[in-house]
Amino acid sequence: MRPLGKLTMCVWIATLATSFAAERLYVNDKKVPESREDLIAIQTSLQKHLAEARQATVCIKMGQGSGTGVIVSESGLVLTAAHVISGVQKDMKVIMEDGTEYEAKSLGLNSENDAGMLQIQSDDKFPFVRYEAKNDDSRSATRVGDWVFALGHSGGFDKERGSVVRLGRLIKVAETTVHSDCVLIGGDSGGPLFDMNGELVGIHSRVGRRLAQNMHVPLQVFHTHWDMLEKGEFIGDGPFANKPKPGTGFMGVAVKDVDGALEVTQVEPGYPAEDAGIEVGDVLTSLNKQPLKSKDDLRDRMKKLADGDRVLLEFSRDGKVNSVEVDLAKR
């Protein structure tokens, strides 16, 4: 077989790229649907991509609250809103469309633009959706008037109902936010917004004063800080998440010095130490694998820790060494 000439090769690559490019739905460019055929075109596009999109849309559980996210990789990387995960390196659960639950950990977040990531803690392979490749100018390819559909676990997970779908159009496109008239309510935050080719274009952020005027984080915001988010960094100073403040972490124990360690003399009811199973008489030996030799050691360490931080505490009880993870609270 003769090798392709340079010009022929370029044409072949261009043709191949075009064949893989998603075709723009023609109804996007109409002010309103003008015929039954227009409505069928919208319906057909939605039906073609809905099942796959719902398989990748998850409910995120954090304590008594819940939000939504969407899986974007086979390994279980999830995009959601910063205000849903609220912090980095936090433990939470995700619930798949079929009700299967997985442990997950929050990664990074952008507290100024409401973008967040989390990682499902499993070696399973997960259903995932396509998302917009970063354009040269970092702008989204979506336009005002485009038809879109939103998914979310409105009000929390309901296996019988599944995720809720809303159809709408984009009413505003800006650099760090897009607005749609898709109806959103509590529990939908962090959920996915898709174009009619089934491609992820945004993440639900703020519910507007009117149910049909809502804001989403465009994918370009995630692309701009993707590496930092994956590394678990806290970006910005709010308003969508509060940066941890050193010195605000509280364990809820009183101790006394004893033989180069600390004996617990009191455990505050309702605080993290009690929740972790610490008892009066336990001897604390290390915090985050660093020895605790005196009350001053513990005091100095706590000055660097914030409300919500997770610490590894080692202690001895009846001659047996134990370790437990403690999520610090605010005093």
C-alpha positions in Angstrom: 0.0 0.0 0.0 1.4 3.4 -1.0 1.8 5.9 1.9 -0.7 8.8 1.8 0.7 12.1 0.5 0.9 15.0 2.9 -2.0 16.8 1.3 -4.1 13.7 1.2 -3.3 12.9 4.8 -4.4 16.4 5.9 -7.7 16.1 4.1 -8.2 12.6 5.6 -7.6 13.9 9.1 -9.8 16.9 8.6 -12.6 14.7 7.3 -12.2 12.3 10.2 -12.3 15.1 12.8 -15.4 16.5 11.2 -17.1 13.1 11.3 -16.5 12.9 15.0 -17.7 16.5 15.7 -21.1 16.7 17.2 -23.7 18.2 14.8 -25.4 21.3 16.2 -29.1 20.9 16.7 -30.8 23.1 14.1 -33.6 24.1 16.4 -31.0 25.9 18.6 -30.9 28.7 16.0 -34.7 29.2 16.0 -36.3 31.7 18.3 -39.0 29.2 19.0 -39.9 25.7 17.6 -42.0 26.3 14.5 -43.4 22.9 13.8 -44.1 19.4 15.0 -40.8 18.3 13.4 -38.9 20.9 15.5 -40.4 19.5 18.7 -39.7 15.9 17.6 -36.0 16.9 16.9 -35.7 18.2 20.5 -37.4 15.1 21.9 -35.2 12.7 19.9 -32.0 14.4 21.0 -33.1 14.2 24.6 -34.1 10.6 24.4 -30.9 9.7 22.7 -28.7 10.9 25.5 -30.8 10.8 28.7 -30.2 7.3 29.8 -26.4 7.6 29.6 -26.5 11.0 31.4 -28.6 9.6 34.2 -26.3 6.6 34.8 -23.4 9.0 35.5 -25.4 11.4 37.7 -25.0 10.7 41.4 -26.5 11.9 44.6 -23.9 13.2 47.1 -24.6 12.7 50.8 -22.8 14.9 53.4 -24.2 14.3 56.9 -27.9 15.1 56.8 -27.7 17.1 53.6 -27.4 16.1 49.9 -26.5 17.5 46.5 -25.8 16.1 43.1 -22.7 15.5 41.0 -21.7 13.9 37.7 -19.0 11.3 37.0 -16.6 12.4 34.2 -14.1 9.5 34.2 -14.1 5.7 34.4 -12.1 5.9 37.6 -14.9 7.8 39.4 -13.9 11.5 39.2 -17.0 13.6 40.0 -17.7 17.3 39.2 -20.0 19.1 41.5 -20.5 22.5 43.2 -18.0 23.9 45.8 -20.9 24.6 48.2 -22.0 21.0 48.0 -18.7 19.5 49.2 -17.9 22.7 51.3 -14.3 21.7 52.0 -11.4 19.6 50.8 -10.5 16.1 51.9 -13.9 15.5 53.4 -15.5 12.0 53.6 -18.9 11.6 51.9 -21.0 9.1 50.1 -22.2 9.0 46.5 -25.3 7.1 45.4 -25.6 5.8 41.9 -28.8 5.8 39.9 -29.5 2.1 40.9 -29.0 2.9 44.6 -25.5 1.5 44.9 -23.5 3.5 47.5 -19.8 4.3 47.5 -17.5 6.1 49.8 -16.0 9.3 48.3 -13.6 12.0 49.3 -13.7 15.6 48.3 -10.7 16.9 46.3 -10.3 20.6 45.5 -12.8 23.5 45.2 -13.0 27.0 43.8 -14.8 28.9 46.5 -15.2 32.0 44.3 -16.8 30.3 41.2 -18.5 27.3 43.0 -16.6 24.6 41.2 -15.7 21.4 43.1 -14.4 17.9 42.6 -14.6 14.6 44.5 -13.2 11.1 43.9 -15.1 7.9 44.5 -13.0 5.6 46.7 -13.3 2.3 44.7 -11.5 0.4 42.0 -14.7 -0.2 40.1 -15.2 1.2 36.6 -17.9 3.8 36.5 -20.3 5.1 33.8 -19.2 8.6 32.8 -20.1 11.4 30.5 -18.3 13.5 27.9 -17.4 17.1 28.7 -16.4 20.0 26.5 -12.8 20.0 25.5 -11.0 23.2 26.4 -11.1 25.7 23.5 -8.2 27.8 22.6 -9.8 30.9 24.1 -11.1 28.8 27.1 -14.7 29.8 26.2 -17.6 27.5 26.0 -19.1 26.6 22.6 -22.6 27.0 23.9 -24.7 30.0 22.9 -27.6 32.0 24.2 -30.8 30.2 23.0 -29.3 26.7 22.9 -31.6 23.9 24.1 -30.2 22.2 27.2 -31.3 19.6 29.8 -30.5 19.5 33.5 -30.4 16.5 35.8 -30.5 16.5 39.6 -31.5 14.6 42.7 -34.2 17.1 43.7 -34.8 16.9 47.4 -32.5 13.9 47.8 -32.1 10.4 46.4 -35.3 8.6 45.5 -34.6 5.2 43.8 -38.1 4.8 42.5 -38.1 8.2 40.9 -34.4 8.5 39.9 -32.7 11.7 38.9 -35.1 14.4 37.7 -34.7 15.9 34.2 -35.7 19.4 33.1 -35.6 20.8 29.6 -34.8 24.4 28.9 -32.7 27.0 27.0 -29.7 29.1 27.8 -30.7 32.7 28.6 -27.2 34.1 29.3 -23.7 33.0 28.7 -20.8 34.7 30.5 -17.2 33.8 31.3 -17.7 32.3 34.7 -21.5 31.5 34.7 -24.2 30.4 32.3 -27.9 31.0 33.0 -30.8 28.7 32.0 -34.5 28.5 32.4 -34.3 24.9 33.5 -36.2 24.6 36.9 -33.9 23.8 39.8 -34.7 23.2 43.5 -32.8 22.1 46.7 -30.8 18.9 46.1 -30.1 19.7 42.5 -27.0 21.8 43.3 -23.9 20.3 41.7 -25.8 18.4 39.1 -25.0 18.4 35.4 -26.2 20.6 32.5 -26.0 19.0 29.1 -26.4 20.3 25.6 -28.6 18.4 23.2 -25.6 16.3 22.0 -25.3 14.9 25.5 -22.1 16.8 26.2 -21.6 18.2 29.7 -21.5 22.0 29.6 -22.1 23.2 33.1 -22.7 22.3 36.8 -25.7 23.7 38.7 -24.7 26.4 41.1 -27.3 29.0 42.3 -31.0 28.7 42.3 -32.4 32.1 41.1 -35.2 34.1 42.7 -37.4 32.6 40.1 -37.4 28.8 39.7 -36.9 29.2 36.0 -33.8 31.5 36.2 -30.9 29.5 37.5 -27.1 29.7 37.2 -24.5 27.1 36.4 -20.7 26.9 36.4 -19.4 26.5 32.9 -16.8 23.8 32.2 -14.2 26.5 31.3 -14.0 27.3 35.1 -13.1 23.7 35.8 -10.6 23.7 33.0 -8.8 26.8 34.2 -8.1 25.2 37.6 -8.3 21.5 36.8 -4.9 20.5 38.1 -5.3 22.4 41.3 -8.8 20.9 41.9 -7.4 17.4 41.3 -4.6 18.0 43.8 -7.2 19.0 46.5 -6.5 22.7 46.7 -8.8 25.3 48.2 -9.0 28.2 45.8 -10.2 31.6 46.7 -11.8 33.2 49.8 -15.5 32.5 49.2 -18.4 33.1 49.1 -19.3 29.5 48.1 -17.1 27.8 50.7 -15.3 29.0 53.8 -11.5 28.5 54.0 -10.5 26.6 57.1 -9.0 28.9 59.8 -6.1 27.5 61.8 -6.9 27.4 65.5 -10.6 26.8 65.2 -10.4 23.0 65.5 -11.6 21.4 68.7 -11.4 17.8 69.9 -13.3 18.0 73.2 -10.9 16.5 75.7 -9.1 17.7 78.9 -5.7 16.1 79.6 -2.9 16.0 82.1 0.8 15.2 81.6 1.8 11.7 82.5 5.1 9.9 81.8 5.8 11.7 78.5 2.2 11.4 77.2 -1.2 12.7 78.0 -3.9 11.1 80.1 -7.5 12.0 79.3 -9.3 13.4 82.4 -12.5 14.6 80.7 -14.4 14.0 77.5 -16.8 16.7 76.4 -20.3 15.2 75.5 -21.3 15.7 71.8 -17.8 16.6 70.6 -15.4 14.7 68.2 -13.4 12.8 70.9 -16.5 11.2 72.3 -17.8 10.4 68.8 -14.4 8.7 68.1 -14.7 6.6 71.2 -12.1 8.3 73.4 -12.7 7.6 77.1 -11.5 9.1 80.4 -8.2 7.2 81.4 -7.0 6.8 77.8 -3.4 7.9 77.3 -2.8 10.0 74.1 0.6 9.2 72.6 0.6 10.9 69.2 -1.3 13.2 66.8 -0.8 12.8 63.1 2.0 10.4 63.9 3.9 13.0 65.9 4.5 12.2 69.6 2.5 14.0 72.2 4.8 14.5 75.2 3.0 17.3 77.0 0.0 19.6 77.2 2.1 22.2 75.4 2.6 19.9 72.5 -1.1 19.4 72.1 -1.8 23.1 72.5 0.7 24.0 69.8 -0.6 21.4 67.4 -4.2 22.5 67.8 -3.3 26.1 67.0 -2.5 24.9 63.4 -5.7 22.9 63.0 -9.1 24.1 61.8 -12.7 23.1 62.2 -13.3 20.2 59.8 -9.8 18.9 59.7 -9.3 15.2 60.1 -6.5 14.0 62.5 -5.1 10.6 63.3 -5.0 10.1 67.1 -3.0 7.3 68.7 -3.7 6.3 72.3 -3.3 3.4 74.7 -6.0 1.7 76.8 -5.4 -1.2 79.1 -1.9 -1.7 77.6 -3.2 -1.9 74.0 -2.3 0.7 71.4 -5.2 2.0 69.4 -5.6 4.6 66.6 -8.6 6.5 65.5 -9.4 9.3 63.0 -11.1 12.4 64.5 -12.9 15.1 62.6 -12.4 18.3 64.5 -15.3 20.6 65.3 -15.6 24.2 66.2 -15.7 25.0 69.9 
